Every structure is written in C-alpha cells, then in structure tokens.
Amino acid sequence: MTENTEVIVIGGGYAGVMAANRLAQRDDVTVTLVNPRPDFVHRIRLHQLVGGTDAAVVDYREVLAESVRLLVDTVDRIDAPEAGLMLRSGGTLTYDHLIYAVGSGSADPQVPGAAEFAHPLATFEEATRLRPILDSAPATAAVTVVGAGPTGIETAAELAEAGRAVTLVCGGVLGPYLHARGRRSVAKTLAKLGVTVLDGPDTKVTAVTRDTVELSDGRELPSHVTIWTVGFGVPDLAVRSGLTTDAQGRLLTDETLTSVDDVRIVAAGDSAAPSGLPLRMSCQAAMPMGARAADTVLSRIAGERPDTLNQSFAAQCISLGRRTGIFQFATRADVAVWFNIDGRLGAKLKETVCKGVVKHLADEAHNPGGYRLHRMSGGDTRRQLLQAGGPSPALAHTE
C-alpha cells in the first residue's frame, strides 16, 4: 500500500493557493492549506476595496482544488526539528513537507507619527478599516497618499476619480519601476484626475500628525486622512521559529526554493529569499514561485532532483481609476522598457490581468499540473547575478 504524504501550505495567497492546487495532482498526497481568513484576498484589488468598486475577495471554492483541506487558523510557530506546527487555536499539525507562503504586509513605519495617524493599505484588514474612515470623511476633506509605487498610485487615482481631493507624496520619483515614458503618461493621467503629485528628493515625509503631513523641505500639508503605502514587511514567523532568514525576515532558500535549514521546508512568494536575491513582491512572481515550490516538493516525493528557479517577468500594470491605466512592458529580467500601453486599453489590460490571475488559480484547481508559466525562461540575468554575488535589480521594486 502506498504511504500517504502530508504536505502543509502556510498562507492562502497567490503563491500558497497555486502551490496547494498543484500538489493535488497526486492522489497519495494530502494537502492542507492553513490561512487566517476564510476567503481568498485578491490583493491587487485592495485599492478598489478602499474606493468602493470591488470587494477584493474571492470564495475559496472558486480557486482551491476540492481535495485541498482549508484550515482557517494562524501558525504561531514552526517546530522544524519535529516537523510540526503550533496553531493559534491551540492545536498542532505535523507534516512531511511544508510550503512557507505567508506573504507580506505593511512595513513598520519609522516616520514619527505615521504608525499612530497614518492608515496602511497592504492587507485586507487594513483596507477594511480604512474604508469607513474615508466614507465618514467630508467629500472635500484633504486625503494624502504617501508612497508612489503601484499601490500608492492606484489608490490616489481611485479616490480622485471618486471626487476626493488627493495629494500623492512620492518621497522621490513617481513610479520608480516605470520607464521615463511610462512615468510621464502616469503623471499626465493623475493630473487629469486632479491628483496633486509632489515628487523629488525634498518630498520625503518627516512626520505625520492627526491633520498634517510634514515634508523634508519644511512644508506642512493639511491631511484629514493620510494613507501609508510605503514599503512591505513580511511576517516574523520564520524568525520566531529559528529559521534562517534575510535581513527583512524572508525565509532564506536555495534556487529550488528549499530552506537552507531543512530540506522538508520550501518557500514561495513575498516571504521567500532564494539565494538572498528575492524577486519583486508581486502576484506576477508569487504564482510561478508557488508552482515552482510545489514542483520541488513533488520532485522530492518522486525521488527526483528538483529544478531551479528561472523566473520570467513581462510587465507591470497599474490602474488609474476605472477608465484608464498603464501596461508597462519589461524585459524578462524585470527591467522596464520604453514601450507601454496606456489609456482605456491600458485599463482593459489591467482588468484582464486581475481576472486572469483568478482564472489561473481556478484552472490549476480544476486541472492540477496544468500551469506552465513558471517554466518560461527568465534569461541569464539571475544566473549572472548569482555568479557575481551581486544584488538583484528587482530588490527595490515592490507592488
């Protein structure tokens, strides 16, 4: 009789759901997905949740394979030597293989007053708390969005389109990932929406109060609601569990996404640091990494050598309200190029991507093993970086 293999996936986001679904292709593998929420959070729509144009959640029955057990709970500690998990509910689980896909959230703001008076927007809970605050604010109230990455840009545009008086404080360059041509397009659209964009080296936020945002050049901006979209942080589960991480707390792995501490633990998504050169935090990276992590586990179960990471990127897409957007093309190594598609077609492409992400997960749930995008070659850039021991060009880019 074939022995059953227990695989636990921690985290039910883009990486975790993809991994869990892919593992379902073997009948002798029991898969348990542990997640603190009963619904799948479509994170790239959180700005729409805040703006009131989408719920940003999907029923797990739509995206999770029927054979995968969903356990709504939180893992408080991983006992790697004993291959066990301690749950917040007081229960325990044991595993043969573990996939660590806990994702990311808001980084702790170091700016005085930001933690107390600014509202982060990296998780479903944060967006849910922010929504009624905005709803209760006067229509003419000044709203300040701090951070000019995709989340900041999308949030500013979404709220401005709804008639809010929005100021976007970049703290540097608007859309750092974007090519200069794409950046000009985004700036033009934001201006049409009425967003005041403050960029340049003198726009770093130095303090936040209940009703102001203070900048490094001495300006004080009135702000009834301040939204903080600067940076991401990862949960400290790996650190608390005594596993080896990078400086940001991401689980350190080799190029097969296997923990450097334990061959039974594999990581994927925002919380993984393969070879200390983590990929850009994005669903574009998370889903292929989830598939790669599952393939690593399946290879080990089969007694085969796992393949190594060879991530390919294609673009970054940003919505600018419901009627326009930008699809910024990039090299396979995730460097923006001059070509982009903006305007209404850009918005349609972004919406297609948002729907396509859910479809990829649903397709893998119904046909485990069918996903193939993680096998597209990312080129030689990563291999060259590893050989040179240099930093990844994607380290500074988050989404």
DRENFI-522752 format. One record per residue: residue number from 1; z, x, y of N, C-alpha, C in turn. Coordinates in steps of 0.05 Angstrom, whole numbers, plus 5000, padded with zeros to 4 digits. Layout:
<recs>
NUM Z X Y Z X Y Z X Y $
...
</recs>
This chain:
<recs>
1 5000 5017 4976 5000 5000 5000 5000 5018 5025 $
2 4983 5011 5044 4981 5027 5068 5005 5023 5086 $
3 5017 5045 5095 5041 5044 5112 5032 5035 5140 $
4 5048 5017 5152 5042 5008 5178 5052 5027 5199 $
5 5037 5031 5221 5044 5049 5242 5053 5033 5267 $
6 5076 5039 5278 5086 5025 5301 5079 5041 5326 $
7 5064 5028 5344 5057 5040 5370 5068 5023 5392 $
8 5082 5035 5411 5093 5020 5433 5079 5030 5458 $
9 5070 5012 5475 5058 5018 5501 5078 5009 5523 $
10 5086 5028 5540 5104 5021 5562 5087 5017 5587 $
11 5086 4993 5597 5071 4987 5621 5047 4970 5616 $
12 5046 4947 5628 5024 4928 5624 5004 4926 5647 $
13 4998 4949 5659 4978 4950 5680 4950 4956 5668 $
14 4932 4967 5685 4905 4972 5676 4904 4992 5652 $
15 4919 5013 5654 4919 5033 5632 4932 5022 5607 $
16 4956 5010 5610 4971 5001 5587 4957 4979 5572 $
17 4945 4959 5586 4931 4937 5572 4906 4948 5558 $
18 4891 4966 5571 4868 4977 5558 4876 4992 5532 $
19 4897 5008 5534 4907 5023 5510 4916 5004 5488 $
20 4931 4984 5495 4942 4965 5475 4919 4951 5461 $
21 4899 4942 5476 4877 4927 5465 4861 4945 5446 $
22 4857 4970 5454 4841 4988 5438 4854 4995 5411 $
23 4881 4997 5412 4896 5003 5388 4894 4980 5367 $
24 4887 4956 5377 4886 4933 5359 4862 4933 5340 $
25 4845 4954 5342 4822 4955 5323 4831 4963 5295 $
26 4855 4973 5291 4865 4979 5265 4885 4958 5256 $
27 4881 4947 5232 4898 4927 5221 4925 4938 5213 $
28 4926 4964 5207 4951 4977 5198 4968 4988 5221 $
29 4961 4981 5246 4976 4989 5269 4988 4965 5283 $
30 5014 4965 5286 5028 4944 5301 5033 4953 5330 $
31 5023 4938 5349 5024 4946 5377 5043 4927 5392 $
32 5062 4939 5406 5080 4925 5424 5077 4935 5452 $
33 5071 4917 5471 5069 4923 5499 5094 4915 5513 $
34 5109 4934 5525 5133 4928 5539 5127 4928 5569 $
35 5132 4906 5583 5126 4904 5611 5147 4886 5624 $
36 5156 4893 5649 5177 4877 5662 5168 4850 5672 $
37 5142 4845 5672 5132 4819 5683 5117 4804 5661 $
38 5118 4777 5662 5105 4761 5642 5075 4758 5646 $
39 5065 4766 5670 5037 4763 5676 5025 4790 5684 $
40 4999 4793 5680 4985 4817 5688 4981 4817 5718 $
41 4989 4838 5731 4985 4840 5760 4958 4854 5766 $
42 4941 4840 5780 4915 4851 5788 4919 4866 5814 $
43 4928 4890 5811 4939 4905 5834 4919 4908 5857 $
44 4894 4911 5851 4874 4915 5872 4869 4890 5889 $
45 4884 4869 5882 4882 4845 5899 4909 4839 5914 $
46 4927 4858 5914 4953 4853 5927 4950 4847 5956 $
47 4931 4860 5969 4927 4854 5998 4917 4825 6002 $
48 4904 4814 5982 4896 4786 5983 4920 4768 5979 $
49 4938 4776 5962 4963 4760 5959 4977 4758 5985 $
50 4979 4780 5999 4993 4780 6025 4977 4763 6046 $
51 4951 4764 6044 4934 4749 6063 4930 4720 6055 $
52 4939 4712 6031 4937 4685 6022 4911 4677 6010 $
53 4894 4696 6001 4868 4689 5990 4866 4693 5960 $
54 4888 4703 5947 4888 4706 5918 4917 4709 5908 $
55 4922 4701 5883 4949 4703 5872 4954 4730 5861 $
56 4934 4746 5856 4936 4774 5846 4949 4776 5818 $
57 4949 4754 5803 4960 4755 5775 4940 4742 5757 $
58 4940 4751 5732 4923 4740 5711 4941 4735 5686 $
59 4937 4713 5673 4952 4707 5649 4946 4728 5628 $
60 4966 4739 5615 4961 4760 5594 4944 4749 5572 $
61 4944 4723 5567 4928 4712 5546 4898 4716 5551 $
62 4891 4721 5576 4863 4726 5583 4854 4755 5579 $
63 4873 4773 5579 4866 4802 5578 4879 4818 5556 $
64 4896 4805 5540 4910 4820 5519 4902 4810 5492 $
65 4897 4828 5473 4889 4821 5446 4911 4804 5433 $
66 4903 4784 5417 4923 4766 5405 4943 4781 5387 $
67 4934 4802 5375 4952 4817 5356 4973 4834 5370 $
68 4970 4838 5397 4989 4854 5412 5013 4837 5419 $
69 5037 4847 5412 5062 4834 5419 5070 4841 5447 $
70 5073 4821 5464 5083 4826 5492 5113 4822 5493 $
71 5127 4843 5501 5156 4841 5504 5162 4844 5533 $
72 5173 4823 5546 5179 4824 5574 5207 4836 5577 $
73 5208 4861 5584 5232 4876 5586 5226 4902 5601 $
74 5247 4917 5607 5244 4943 5620 5256 4965 5603 $
75 5241 4987 5601 5251 5010 5586 5269 5027 5605 $
76 5294 5030 5598 5312 5046 5614 5313 5075 5607 $
77 5307 5081 5581 5307 5109 5573 5291 5113 5548 $
78 5278 5136 5546 5263 5144 5522 5280 5165 5508 $
79 5286 5160 5483 5300 5180 5467 5279 5193 5449 $
80 5266 5213 5460 5244 5226 5446 5251 5238 5419 $
81 5274 5253 5417 5281 5264 5390 5284 5243 5368 $
82 5293 5219 5376 5298 5198 5356 5275 5178 5356 $
83 5254 5182 5373 5232 5164 5375 5241 5135 5380 $
84 5259 5133 5400 5269 5106 5406 5269 5100 5436 $
85 5272 5074 5442 5272 5065 5470 5297 5048 5474 $
86 5311 5052 5496 5333 5036 5504 5323 5016 5525 $
87 5327 4990 5520 5317 4969 5538 5339 4959 5556 $
88 5330 4949 5579 5349 4938 5599 5364 4914 5588 $
89 5352 4900 5570 5364 4876 5558 5387 4884 5540 $
90 5389 4909 5533 5409 4919 5514 5398 4925 5487 $
91 5373 4917 5482 5361 4922 5456 5349 4950 5454 $
92 5340 4956 5430 5327 4982 5425 5302 4978 5409 $
93 5284 4997 5411 5259 4997 5396 5254 5025 5385 $
94 5241 5027 5362 5232 5053 5352 5202 5053 5349 $
95 5191 5076 5349 5162 5079 5348 5153 5102 5331 $
96 5128 5101 5322 5115 5124 5310 5099 5139 5332 $
97 5087 5124 5350 5073 5135 5373 5080 5118 5397 $
98 5080 5132 5420 5087 5119 5446 5066 5125 5467 $
99 5056 5105 5481 5038 5109 5503 5054 5102 5529 $
100 5055 5122 5546 5071 5120 5571 5051 5114 5594 $
101 5052 5089 5603 5034 5079 5623 5048 5062 5644 $
102 5069 5074 5656 5087 5059 5673 5076 5055 5701 $
103 5053 5067 5707 5040 5062 5733 5054 5076 5756 $
104 5051 5064 5780 5062 5075 5804 5071 5053 5822 $
105 5087 5060 5843 5096 5041 5863 5097 5055 5890 $
106 5113 5044 5908 5114 5056 5934 5131 5082 5933 $
107 5122 5101 5949 5138 5126 5952 5161 5120 5971 $
108 5183 5134 5967 5205 5131 5986 5198 5142 6013 $
109 5198 5125 6034 5190 5135 6060 5211 5154 6071 $
110 5202 5177 6082 5220 5196 6094 5224 5193 6124 $
111 5208 5174 6135 5210 5170 6164 5234 5153 6171 $
112 5250 5161 6191 5274 5146 6198 5267 5117 6204 $
113 5282 5099 6192 5279 5070 6196 5258 5057 6179 $
114 5241 5072 6166 5219 5060 6150 5230 5044 6126 $
115 5249 5056 6112 5260 5042 6089 5274 5016 6096 $
116 5286 5015 6120 5301 4992 6129 5283 4970 6141 $
117 5264 4979 6158 5249 4959 6174 5220 4956 6167 $
118 5208 4973 6151 5180 4970 6143 5178 4958 6116 $
119 5156 4944 6110 5153 4930 6085 5131 4943 6068 $
120 5139 4954 6045 5119 4968 6028 5101 4947 6014 $
121 5079 4957 6003 5059 4939 5991 5045 4952 5967 $
122 5061 4963 5949 5048 4976 5926 5053 4961 5900 $
123 5071 4941 5900 5077 4926 5876 5075 4896 5881 $
124 5074 4881 5860 5073 4852 5862 5098 4841 5876 $
125 5121 4852 5869 5146 4843 5881 5146 4848 5911 $
126 5137 4871 5919 5136 4878 5947 5117 4859 5963 $
127 5094 4854 5951 5075 4836 5964 5086 4807 5965 $
128 5100 4799 5945 5111 4772 5944 5133 4769 5965 $
129 5149 4790 5970 5169 4789 5991 5157 4789 6019 $
130 5134 4803 6022 5122 4806 6048 5108 4780 6056 $
131 5096 4766 6037 5081 4742 6044 5096 4722 6061 $
132 5120 4713 6054 5134 4694 6071 5143 4705 6098 $
133 5147 4731 6099 5154 4743 6125 5131 4741 6144 $
134 5107 4745 6134 5083 4742 6151 5079 4712 6158 $
135 5083 4695 6138 5078 4666 6142 5097 4655 6164 $
136 5121 4667 6165 5140 4657 6185 5138 4669 6212 $
137 5122 4691 6214 5118 4704 6240 5099 4688 6257 $
138 5103 4688 6283 5085 4674 6301 5056 4685 6298 $
139 5037 4667 6302 5009 4675 6298 5001 4698 6316 $
140 5014 4700 6340 5007 4722 6359 5024 4747 6355 $
141 5042 4747 6336 5060 4769 6332 5045 4795 6325 $
142 5054 4817 6336 5041 4843 6331 5048 4852 6302 $
143 5027 4858 6287 5030 4868 6260 5019 4897 6259 $
144 5036 4915 6249 5027 4943 6248 5026 4951 6219 $
145 5002 4962 6211 4999 4972 6184 4998 5002 6186 $
146 5016 5015 6171 5018 5044 6172 5005 5056 6147 $
147 4985 5073 6150 4971 5085 6128 4943 5076 6126 $
148 4924 5094 6126 4896 5087 6128 4880 5094 6103 $
149 4893 5093 6080 4879 5094 6054 4868 5066 6049 $
150 4857 5062 6025 4845 5036 6019 4864 5012 6022 $
151 4890 5015 6013 4908 4993 6015 4913 4986 6045 $
152 4917 5006 6062 4922 5001 6090 4898 4988 6103 $
153 4875 4999 6098 4850 4988 6109 4846 4959 6101 $
154 4848 4954 6075 4843 4927 6064 4864 4907 6075 $
155 4889 4915 6077 4909 4897 6087 4905 4891 6117 $
156 4899 4911 6132 4893 4907 6161 4870 4888 6165 $
157 4848 4892 6150 4825 4875 6153 4830 4847 6144 $
158 4845 4844 6122 4851 4817 6111 4867 4801 6131 $
159 4887 4813 6143 4904 4799 6162 4890 4794 6189 $
160 4874 4813 6197 4859 4809 6222 4839 4786 6219 $
161 4826 4785 6196 4807 4763 6192 4820 4736 6193 $
162 4846 4736 6185 4862 4711 6186 4872 4705 6214 $
163 4865 4722 6233 4873 4716 6261 4897 4731 6271 $
164 4908 4750 6255 4931 4766 6263 4923 4788 6282 $
165 4942 4795 6300 4938 4818 6318 4948 4843 6304 $
166 4929 4859 6294 4936 4881 6276 4929 4908 6288 $
167 4948 4926 6286 4943 4954 6293 4945 4971 6267 $
168 4925 4987 6262 4925 5005 6239 4931 5033 6248 $
169 4954 5044 6240 4963 5071 6247 4955 5090 6224 $
170 4937 5107 6229 4926 5124 6208 4944 5148 6202 $
171 4957 5160 6222 4972 5184 6217 4954 5208 6211 $
172 4929 5205 6218 4909 5226 6213 4882 5213 6213 $
173 4867 5217 6192 4839 5207 6190 4838 5180 6178 $
174 4821 5163 6189 4816 5137 6177 4801 5140 6151 $
175 4812 5129 6129 4798 5131 6103 4792 5160 6095 $
176 4812 5176 6089 4808 5205 6083 4788 5210 6061 $
177 4786 5191 6041 4767 5195 6019 4738 5192 6028 $
178 4734 5175 6047 4706 5167 6054 4690 5190 6066 $
179 4664 5189 6061 4645 5206 6075 4645 5198 6105 $
180 4638 5216 6123 4638 5210 6151 4621 5186 6158 $
181 4599 5183 6144 4581 5160 6149 4595 5134 6141 $
182 4609 5134 6118 4623 5110 6110 4647 5105 6128 $
183 4660 5126 6138 4683 5122 6156 4674 5108 6182 $
184 4651 5116 6192 4640 5103 6216 4635 5073 6211 $
185 4625 5067 6188 4619 5039 6181 4645 5023 6180 $
186 4666 5034 6168 4691 5020 6166 4703 5016 6193 $
187 4703 5037 6210 4714 5035 6237 4699 5013 6253 $
188 4674 5011 6250 4658 4991 6264 4666 4963 6255 $
189 4669 4959 6229 4677 4933 6219 4705 4925 6228 $
190 4723 4944 6227 4751 4938 6236 4751 4930 6265 $
191 4735 4944 6281 4734 4937 6310 4724 4909 6313 $
192 4704 4901 6298 4693 4873 6300 4714 4853 6292 $
193 4732 4860 6274 4753 4842 6265 4776 4841 6285 $
194 4775 4860 6304 4796 4860 6324 4820 4879 6317 $
195 4817 4895 6297 4838 4914 6289 4838 4937 6309 $
196 4861 4944 6320 4864 4968 6336 4870 4991 6318 $
197 4852 5011 6317 4855 5034 6299 4865 5057 6315 $
198 4888 5068 6307 4899 5092 6320 4897 5115 6300 $
199 4879 5134 6305 4876 5156 6286 4879 5183 6301 $
200 4878 5204 6286 4881 5231 6298 4909 5243 6292 $
201 4912 5269 6297 4936 5283 6290 4961 5274 6305 $
202 4958 5260 6327 4981 5251 6343 4991 5223 6336 $
203 4980 5212 6313 4987 5185 6306 5006 5184 6282 $
204 5019 5205 6276 5039 5204 6255 5063 5188 6264 $
205 5073 5172 6246 5097 5155 6253 5122 5172 6250 $
206 5138 5172 6271 5163 5188 6271 5188 5171 6268 $
207 5186 5145 6273 5208 5127 6270 5199 5098 6270 $
208 5214 5082 6255 5209 5053 6255 5235 5038 6262 $
209 5233 5020 6280 5256 5003 6287 5250 4974 6279 $
210 5268 4957 6286 5264 4928 6279 5239 4917 6292 $
211 5232 4927 6316 5210 4915 6330 5191 4936 6343 $
212 5193 4961 6335 5174 4982 6345 5167 5001 6323 $
213 5144 5015 6328 5136 5038 6312 5131 5061 6332 $
214 5145 5083 6327 5143 5106 6345 5125 5127 6334 $
215 5107 5138 6351 5087 5158 6342 5095 5185 6352 $
216 5082 5205 6340 5088 5233 6346 5080 5241 6375 $
217 5062 5225 6387 5054 5231 6414 5072 5217 6435 $
218 5093 5204 6425 5112 5192 6443 5108 5162 6448 $
219 5086 5151 6438 5081 5123 6442 5100 5106 6425 $
220 5107 5083 6436 5122 5063 6422 5106 5037 6420 $
221 5099 5030 6395 5082 5006 6391 5100 4982 6385 $
222 5096 4960 6399 5111 4936 6391 5102 4927 6364 $
223 5121 4919 6347 5113 4911 6320 5133 4890 6309 $
224 5124 4866 6307 5140 4845 6296 5143 4848 6265 $
225 5121 4856 6252 5121 4861 6224 5107 4888 6219 $
226 5121 4907 6206 5110 4933 6200 5106 4935 6170 $
227 5081 4941 6162 5074 4943 6134 5069 4973 6127 $
228 5082 4982 6107 5081 5011 6100 5063 5015 6075 $
229 5041 5029 6078 5022 5034 6055 5018 5064 6051 $
230 5037 5080 6059 5033 5109 6058 5043 5119 6030 $
231 5024 5129 6015 5031 5143 5990 5041 5126 5968 $
232 5041 5137 5944 5052 5125 5920 5073 5142 5907 $
233 5091 5130 5893 5110 5145 5877 5110 5133 5849 $
234 5119 5149 5830 5119 5139 5802 5148 5134 5793 $
235 5152 5115 5774 5179 5111 5764 5191 5136 5752 $
236 5217 5138 5753 5230 5163 5744 5238 5162 5715 $
237 5226 5144 5699 5233 5141 5671 5231 5167 5655 $
238 5209 5181 5659 5205 5207 5645 5226 5227 5653 $
239 5232 5229 5678 5252 5248 5688 5279 5241 5676 $
240 5287 5215 5677 5313 5206 5667 5315 5210 5637 $
241 5291 5211 5624 5291 5214 5595 5290 5244 5586 $
242 5290 5262 5605 5290 5290 5599 5263 5301 5590 $
243 5241 5287 5597 5214 5296 5590 5204 5313 5613 $
244 5185 5331 5607 5174 5349 5627 5154 5334 5644 $
245 5158 5336 5671 5141 5323 5690 5130 5343 5710 $
246 5112 5333 5727 5104 5349 5750 5124 5344 5773 $
247 5119 5355 5796 5139 5353 5818 5142 5324 5827 $
248 5122 5307 5823 5123 5279 5831 5135 5261 5810 $
249 5141 5271 5787 5152 5255 5765 5133 5244 5745 $
250 5107 5252 5747 5088 5243 5728 5091 5259 5702 $
251 5088 5246 5679 5091 5259 5654 5070 5281 5650 $
252 5079 5305 5644 5061 5328 5641 5049 5327 5613 $
253 5022 5328 5611 5009 5327 5586 4988 5349 5584 $
254 4976 5352 5560 4953 5369 5557 4928 5352 5562 $
255 4905 5363 5556 4880 5349 5562 4873 5326 5543 $
256 4889 5323 5521 4886 5299 5504 4905 5277 5513 $
257 4919 5282 5535 4939 5264 5547 4965 5263 5531 $
258 4969 5283 5514 4993 5285 5498 5015 5300 5513 $
259 5039 5289 5513 5062 5302 5526 5065 5331 5516 $
260 5072 5349 5534 5076 5377 5527 5102 5379 5511 $
261 5119 5358 5510 5144 5359 5496 5143 5348 5468 $
262 5125 5328 5464 5127 5313 5439 5099 5302 5432 $
263 5089 5309 5409 5062 5300 5401 5060 5270 5397 $
264 5083 5257 5394 5083 5228 5390 5080 5212 5416 $
265 5082 5226 5438 5081 5212 5464 5055 5219 5479 $
266 5041 5199 5488 5015 5202 5502 5018 5186 5528 $
267 5006 5196 5549 5008 5183 5575 4981 5175 5586 $
268 4981 5155 5604 4956 5147 5616 4962 5134 5643 $
269 4942 5135 5661 4944 5121 5686 4958 5138 5707 $
270 4969 5124 5728 4981 5138 5751 5004 5155 5744 $
271 5018 5149 5722 5042 5164 5714 5037 5188 5697 $
272 5011 5195 5693 5004 5218 5676 4995 5241 5693 $
273 5002 5266 5685 4993 5290 5698 4981 5309 5678 $
274 4956 5303 5669 4943 5321 5649 4939 5349 5660 $
275 4950 5369 5647 4948 5397 5654 4958 5402 5683 $
276 4975 5385 5693 4985 5388 5720 4964 5382 5741 $
277 4941 5371 5733 4919 5364 5751 4914 5334 5750 $
278 4931 5317 5760 4928 5288 5757 4903 5278 5771 $
279 4893 5256 5761 4869 5243 5772 4877 5225 5795 $
280 4858 5216 5811 4863 5198 5833 4876 5172 5822 $
281 4898 5164 5835 4911 5139 5827 4893 5116 5833 $
282 4883 5102 5813 4864 5081 5816 4859 5067 5789 $
283 4850 5042 5790 4843 5029 5765 4818 5042 5753 $
284 4802 5054 5770 4778 5068 5761 4785 5091 5742 $
285 4808 5104 5747 4818 5125 5730 4835 5114 5707 $
286 4851 5093 5713 4871 5083 5694 4859 5071 5669 $
287 4838 5055 5672 4827 5042 5648 4814 5062 5628 $
288 4797 5081 5638 4787 5101 5619 4809 5118 5608 $
289 4830 5125 5623 4852 5140 5613 4867 5124 5591 $
290 4870 5098 5595 4882 5081 5575 4867 5082 5549 $
291 4840 5081 5551 4823 5082 5527 4825 5110 5514 $
292 4826 5131 5531 4828 5158 5520 4855 5162 5506 $
293 4877 5151 5518 4903 5153 5506 4904 5139 5479 $
294 4892 5115 5477 4891 5101 5452 4875 5116 5431 $
295 4853 5128 5440 4836 5143 5421 4851 5168 5411 $
296 4868 5180 5428 4884 5203 5419 4903 5194 5397 $
297 4917 5171 5401 4935 5161 5381 4920 5154 5355 $
298 4898 5140 5358 4882 5133 5334 4872 5157 5319 $
299 4864 5178 5333 4856 5203 5320 4879 5215 5304 $
300 4902 5215 5315 4925 5227 5301 4932 5210 5276 $
301 4931 5184 5279 4936 5167 5256 4916 5173 5233 $
302 4891 5178 5241 4870 5183 5222 4869 5212 5212 $
303 4887 5229 5224 4888 5257 5216 4865 5273 5228 $
304 4855 5264 5250 4832 5277 5263 4842 5291 5289 $
305 4826 5309 5299 4832 5323 5324 4824 5306 5348 $
306 4842 5299 5366 4834 5282 5389 4815 5297 5408 $
307 4798 5281 5421 4781 5291 5442 4797 5296 5467 $
308 4785 5312 5485 4799 5318 5510 4788 5301 5533 $
309 4804 5300 5554 4797 5284 5578 4771 5295 5590 $
310 4753 5276 5597 4729 5284 5611 4721 5261 5630 $
311 4738 5257 5650 4737 5234 5667 4713 5235 5686 $
312 4700 5212 5688 4677 5210 5706 4684 5189 5728 $
313 4678 5195 5753 4682 5176 5775 4654 5168 5786 $
314 4654 5147 5801 4628 5138 5812 4630 5130 5841 $
315 4652 5119 5850 4653 5108 5877 4682 5100 5884 $
316 4684 5092 5909 4708 5078 5918 4699 5054 5934 $
317 4710 5030 5927 4702 5006 5942 4726 4994 5957 $
318 4720 4985 5981 4741 4975 5998 4732 4948 6010 $
319 4748 4928 6008 4742 4902 6020 4751 4903 6049 $
320 4736 4890 6066 4743 4889 6095 4743 4859 6103 $
321 4763 4845 6092 4764 4817 6094 4748 4805 6071 $
322 4742 4779 6073 4727 4765 6052 4697 4767 6055 $
323 4687 4775 6078 4658 4773 6083 4644 4800 6085 $
324 4659 4822 6085 4646 4848 6086 4663 4868 6071 $
325 4651 4891 6067 4664 4912 6052 4647 4937 6051 $
326 4656 4957 6036 4640 4981 6033 4643 4992 6005 $
327 4620 5000 5993 4620 5013 5967 4611 5041 5972 $
328 4631 5059 5972 4626 5088 5978 4619 5103 5952 $
329 4595 5112 5950 4587 5127 5926 4599 5155 5926 $
330 4602 5166 5903 4614 5193 5900 4601 5208 5877 $
331 4607 5233 5875 4598 5249 5853 4616 5243 5829 $
332 4607 5252 5805 4623 5248 5781 4651 5261 5783 $
333 4653 5281 5801 4678 5295 5805 4695 5282 5827 $
334 4687 5258 5836 4702 5241 5854 4702 5252 5883 $
335 4680 5262 5892 4676 5271 5919 4656 5252 5933 $
336 4664 5240 5955 4646 5221 5968 4620 5234 5978 $
337 4598 5219 5976 4572 5229 5985 4564 5211 6009 $
338 4541 5218 6021 4532 5205 6045 4525 5176 6041 $
339 4518 5168 6017 4507 5141 6012 4529 5121 6008 $
340 4526 5098 6021 4545 5076 6016 4530 5049 6021 $
341 4541 5028 6010 4531 5001 6015 4553 4986 6029 $
342 4547 4975 6053 4567 4961 6068 4559 4933 6074 $
343 4573 4920 6092 4567 4892 6100 4572 4872 6078 $
344 4557 4850 6078 4561 4829 6058 4557 4838 6030 $
345 4536 4855 6027 4531 4866 6000 4554 4883 5990 $
346 4566 4899 6009 4589 4914 6002 4612 4897 5992 $
347 4616 4874 6006 4637 4855 5998 4631 4843 5970 $
348 4606 4837 5965 4599 4826 5939 4603 4846 5917 $
349 4597 4872 5923 4601 4892 5902 4631 4896 5897 $
350 4647 4896 5918 4676 4898 5913 4687 4875 5897 $
351 4677 4851 5902 4686 4828 5887 4677 4830 5858 $
352 4653 4840 5854 4642 4844 5827 4660 4864 5812 $
353 4669 4885 5826 4687 4905 5813 4713 4892 5806 $
354 4725 4876 5824 4750 4863 5818 4748 4845 5794 $
355 4727 4829 5793 4723 4812 5769 4716 4828 5745 $
356 4701 4850 5749 4693 4867 5726 4716 4881 5713 $
357 4736 4888 5728 4760 4901 5717 4773 4883 5696 $
358 4777 4858 5704 4789 4838 5686 4771 4834 5662 $
359 4745 4833 5667 4726 4829 5645 4727 4852 5625 $
360 4729 4877 5635 4731 4900 5616 4755 4897 5598 $
361 4777 4889 5610 4802 4886 5594 4799 4863 5574 $
362 4788 4841 5583 4784 4818 5565 4764 4824 5543 $
363 4743 4838 5549 4723 4846 5529 4736 4864 5508 $
364 4753 4883 5516 4766 4901 5497 4786 4885 5480 $
365 4798 4864 5492 4817 4848 5477 4802 4833 5454 $
366 4778 4823 5460 4763 4808 5440 4747 4826 5421 $
367 4742 4850 5430 4726 4869 5413 4738 4897 5416 $
368 4762 4901 5404 4775 4927 5407 4757 4950 5398 $
369 4756 4970 5415 4739 4993 5409 4712 4992 5423 $
370 4706 4969 5436 4680 4966 5448 4676 4981 5475 $
371 4698 4987 5489 4697 5000 5515 4686 5029 5511 $
372 4668 5037 5529 4655 5063 5526 4656 5081 5551 $
373 4665 5070 5574 4663 5085 5599 4678 5111 5599 $
374 4699 5113 5583 4715 5138 5582 4700 5160 5568 $
375 4678 5154 5556 4662 5175 5543 4639 5186 5560 $
376 4637 5175 5584 4617 5185 5603 4627 5212 5614 $
377 4610 5232 5614 4618 5258 5622 4624 5260 5652 $
378 4646 5273 5658 4654 5277 5686 4642 5303 5697 $
379 4626 5317 5682 4615 5342 5691 4633 5365 5686 $
380 4627 5387 5699 4641 5412 5694 4664 5418 5713 $
381 4667 5401 5734 4686 5408 5755 4715 5411 5744 $
382 4724 5393 5727 4751 5394 5717 4755 5419 5700 $
383 4735 5424 5683 4737 5448 5666 4739 5473 5683 $
384 4723 5474 5704 4724 5498 5722 4750 5500 5736 $
385 4762 5478 5744 4788 5478 5757 4810 5488 5738 $
386 4808 5479 5714 4828 5488 5694 4825 5517 5689 $
387 4801 5527 5687 4797 5556 5682 4806 5572 5706 $
388 4803 5561 5730 4811 5576 5754 4840 5573 5760 $
389 4853 5552 5748 4881 5547 5753 4885 5535 5781 $
390 4865 5522 5793 4867 5512 5820 4874 5482 5820 $
391 4880 5472 5843 4887 5444 5846 4863 5425 5843 $
392 4869 5401 5835 4848 5381 5833 4840 5371 5860 $
393 4813 5367 5866 4805 5357 5892 4814 5328 5896 $
394 4822 5314 5874 4830 5286 5876 4860 5282 5882 $
395 4875 5304 5882 4904 5301 5885 4912 5287 5911 $
396 4897 5291 5932 4905 5279 5958 4896 5251 5962 $
397 4881 5240 5942 4869 5214 5946 4883 5193 5929 $
398 4893 5173 5941 4906 5151 5927 4894 5125 5934 $
399 4898 5105 5916 4886 5079 5921 4904 5058 5909 $
</recs>
